[in-house]
């Protein structure tokens, strides 16, 4: 289906955030994945290294994106680009919730600090 209704997005929860999957191979995509990310206030992100490029467009709120050790505040209407192979963490200590639209390519994997690897279900 070319149009995915909000009610049909599949929600996944991990590390204090909710990932609402709209586009993924399980929904017919061969190249792209896209989801809406909800990050509650007080969430401290888990640093991980990404295998594919990611783009996060902040829709609401304010977060701190740390990419390869450089922390930057990202506000609604701004985007963060995470290069493939970069270390990345997203914190929300702004006093309110934040949401972002995230896109990447099929095959994204995340490697945690302990060396374990995750293939997130919202990109499958």
Buried (B, 14 or more C-beta within 10 A) or exposed (E): EEEBEEEEBBEBEEBBBBBBBBBBBEBEBEEEBBBBBBBEEEBEBBBBBBBBBBBBBBBBBBBBBBBEEEEEEBEBEBEBEBEEEBBBBBBBEBEEBBBBBBBBBBEBBBBEEEEEEBEBEBBB
